[in-house]
């Protein structure tokens, strides 16, 4: 019977080895979003929230500081952008269904949509009208870790953190 703890130890080590083998150096995307968007199309849901995002009602052109960041990110992965304007509640449902790759529109770390999408780490802080500090974020589909890492790395580079 003394070999039972050894068997448990071997089983535990085998399980750990199996788990770590699946955890490559670069996180994987459950749906392969970054791989699909690279050299392809990045589908971005945008909720109008000046000055972060502005959607021209006549032309559909998207501008603003977050739109500029997404344009730079898309360029870094050689992707075209397909803009999908909508209300935050609609975009939250669409990203949860993997119909969008990224959601922008003045989202903060206190976003009520965090159960629908993964929020990037804060890339900027601003003072709100109430005098509180708000941390700005973007949303990606849950489980799309490689996309999240690539976007966060890009945002850090843009803000001189890397």
N, C-alpha and C positions, 0 to 999 in steps of 0.2 A: 503493500500500500504506500510506501514512501514515494513511489513514482507518480502518484496522483498530483501533488503540487508541481512536479516537473512538467507533467502534461499540461497543466493549466498555464504554467509559465510559457511553454512552447506555443500553446494556442494563443495566448495574449500577445506574444511577440510576433506571431504570424499575422494576427489581425492588425497590429500596428504597422507591420511591413506592408500589408495590403493597402491600408489606408494611406500611408505616405507615398506609395508608388503612384496612386491616383492623383496626388497633389503635386503637380509639376511646379517648376519654378515660376511659370506664368500661369495665372488662374485661367480656367477654361470658361467659355460661355455655354450655358445649357442649350441655347438655341443657335449658337454660332453667329451671333449678331455682328461682331467686329469683323469676322472673316467674310461675311456676306456683304457688309457695307464697304470694306476696303476694295478700292478699284471698282466700286459700284455706286449704290445709292444709300445715303443716310436719311432715314425718315424721321423728321423732327416735328413733334407736336409743339405748337407755340400758342401760349395764351397772352393776349396783349396786356402789358403791364409797363408803361413808360416809367423810366428811361431804359429799362432792361430789354423790353421788346415792344416794337411798334409794328402793326400790320396795316399797310396801306389798303383801304377798302376798295379802291379802284383798280390798283395793279396787282395786289396780293404780295407786293414786295415786303420783306421782313427786314427791319433795321433795329438798331439799339445795341447796347453793350453786350448783351448775351448773344444776340444774333451774330455780332462780329466774332465773338469767341467760337461759336459753333462753325462759322465759315472757316475760321483758321483751323479748327480741329478737322473738319471735312477735307480741307486742303492737305493736312498732314497725313491723311490716310488715302488721299487721291479719290475722294468720293464727291459725287454730286449730291445736292440737298434737295429733298422733296419736303416742302413745308406743309404742315397740316394745321391750320389755325383752328382754335376751338376754345371752349370754356374749360377751366381746370378740371371740373368734374367729368366732362366728356373725355378729355385727354387721359385722365387717371384710369378710366375704364379701358381705353384703347391701349395704353401701355401695359396694363395688366393682362390683356389678351394678346400681347406681343405684336400689335399692329403698328407700334411706334418704337423707334430705337432710343430716342432721347426726348425729354419734355423740358421746355424752358418757359419762363414767364414770371420772373421775380419770385421764384420759390425760395423759402427759407427753411432752416432746420426745424422750425415748428410747424411745417406743412401738415395739414390734416390728411394728406394723400400718401403718407409714408407706408401705409399698409398695402398700397397698390403698386408702389415702385420703390426701388432702392435710391436713396439720396446720396449724391456725391459728398465728399467732405467739403466743408466750407471753402470757397475760393475768394470770398470778399466779405467784409463786414461793413455795415452802414448803420447810421443812427436813424431810427424810425421817428415818426412825427411825435410819438409819445416819449421820446428821449431814451428809448431802450436800444441796445445794439442788436441788430438782426444779422444773422449769418446766411449769406446767399449760397444756394446749392442748385444743382440740376438733377433731374430724375432719369434713371435708366431702368429697363425691365429687371425684375427680381431674378437673380441667378445668372445675370450676364456680367460675370466678374471680370472677364478679360476686357470687355468694353469699358467697364467702370474704371479699371486700372489705367487704361490708355487715356481716357478722358481726364481723369484726375491728374495724371502725369502731365498732360498737355496744359491743363489749367495752372498747375504749379509752375511750369516753365514760363507761361505767360505772365505770371506774377512774380517772377524772379526767385522762386523758392528752390529751384533746381539749377 
